């Protein structure tokens, strides 16, 4: 188990290393203005906008989008599944060492979900020991629209004159329990 003092020392070292200065040197005045950057994450691809407000505080906002479709026929059933990831986020970043390391809090407007349809290719469909006459079955899964976020990360462009940098975030989004609906359309 890592002791708290060792963890803070490690994070301070990483912050100084990413900033490109020794820990004993004084950092220059804060001069980061406005930044636009492409993003790739588990929420999809997107754009992010950031504004530094003080040497240790900034705001970020952005959006992510990704879709994936799956169509197949297995065991006499045609499947059509669509995954859609879309979100809009707003975050406040605290840089406790006035460098690239940050702690973030915020929220996502969450539009992530899955829709699917299964349609038997035969008149009767067997589930377990029973035989059913189904036209189709539709499934929809969605999550809470408002989803709080907390994370930590690094942004080497924060407080730096360089226009190029690297950002990394590791965080948690609480989207709640999924809401699922299943609609079965029986044959006439």
N, C-alpha and C positions, 0 to 999 in steps of 0.2 A: 504494500500500500504506500502510495506517495504521500509524504507529509506536506502540509499546506505551505510551509516555508519553501520547500524544494520546488513545489509546483509554481509558486509566485516567482521564484528565481528563474526557473526555466522559461516562463512566459515573458519575463522582463528581458532575458537574453534573446529570445526569438524576436521580440519587438525591436530591440536594438539592432539585431542582425538584419532584419527586413528593412529597417530604416536606413541602413548603410553607414552608421556612425558608431563609434565606440561609446560605451555607456558613460564615460567620464566627460565627453564633449557636450557642450551646450547646443541644443537644437535651434535651428533658425526659426524666425517668426513664422507663424502659420500663414500660408498664402494660397491654399487650395481654394478654387472658386467652384465652378459647376462642372460636373462630369457626366458624360453619357457613355454607357458601355454595353456590349452584348453579353448575355448570360446564357449558360447551359446548366441545367440542374435536373433533379429528379421530377421537377414540376414542368419540365419542357424547356424550350428555348425562349428567349425574350430579350427585352431591353430594360436597362436600369438607369435611373437618373439620380444623381447624388449632389448634395450641396453641403460643404463644410460651413458651420456657423461660428465655431470657436476652435481653439487648438485641441480641444478634447471632445467636441460634440458635433455631430452631423446628422442630416436627414437623408433618407433614400426612399425611392419609390420606383415601381416598375411593374411589368406584366410578363406572364409566361403563357405559352400555348403549345400544345402537342396533341395530335390525334393519331389513332391507330385503328384500323378495321381488320376484322378476321371473318372470312367466309369459308365454310367447309361443309362437307356432307359426310357424316359418320353414322353407322348403324341405322340407316334409313331415316336420318333426321338432317335437315338443312339448318345450319347455324349461321347467324349473322350477328356479330358482336362489334360494337363501336365504343372505344375508350376515348374520352375527351378530357384533357387536362387544360384548364384555363383559370388563371388567377391574376388578381391585381393586388399588390402589396404596398404598405407604407411602414417604414421602419425608422426608429431613432437609434443612433449608434453612439456609444460612449467609448472613447479611447482613453483609458485610465492612465496610460504612460505617454500620452500626446504623440503617439506614433501609429504604426499600422495595426497593432492588436486592438480588437474591439469587442465589446459586448453589445448585443442588439436586442431590442424588443419592438414589437409591432403587431400587425395583423394582416391577414389576407382576406380579400373578398373572393371566396372559393366557389368556382364553378365546375369542379372536378366531378366526373361521374362515368357510369357505364350503362349502355343500353344494349339489349340483345333480344333476338327473336329466334325461336326454334320452331320449325315446321316439319312435321312428319311427311315423308314421301309416300307413305302407304295410308290406307283408310283407317286402319286400327293400329294403335300404338301400345306396346307392352311396357308397363312399369312394374317391376317386381313380379308378383303373381297375378296382377290384374291386367285386363285389356281395355283400353279406352279409345273412344273416337274423338280425336282432337284435330282441329284445324291448325292452331298455332298456340304458342305460349310466349308472352313478352315479359321481359325483366328490365327493371330500371333501378339503378343504385345511385344515390346522391348523398352529399354530406352537408353539414352546416354551412351556411353562406358566410358567416363571420367566423374566422379561425385565428385565434391568438398565436403569436410566434415569439420564441426566445431562442437566441443562439449566440455563438461566438465565432470570431473569424479574424482574417487579416486582409488589409487593403493597403498595398504598398504605394498607392497614389495619394493617400491621405497625408496632407502636410508636405507634399513633395512637388517640386517644379516639373518633374518629368511627366510627359503626357502618356507614357506607357507604364503599365503596372500589372500586378497580379492580385486577384481577389479570391478568397476562399472563405466559405461559410459552412458551419456545421450547426444545425439547429433543429428545433422541434416545432411542428405545427399541430395544434390541437383542433382537429376537424370534427370531433364528436363521433358518436356511433353512426354508422351508415343507415340511411333510410332506404328500404327496399320495397318494391312493389312487384307482384307477379300477377299477370292477367292471363287467364286461360280462355281461349276461344274454342268452344266445342263445335263439332260439325253439326249441321242442321239435321 
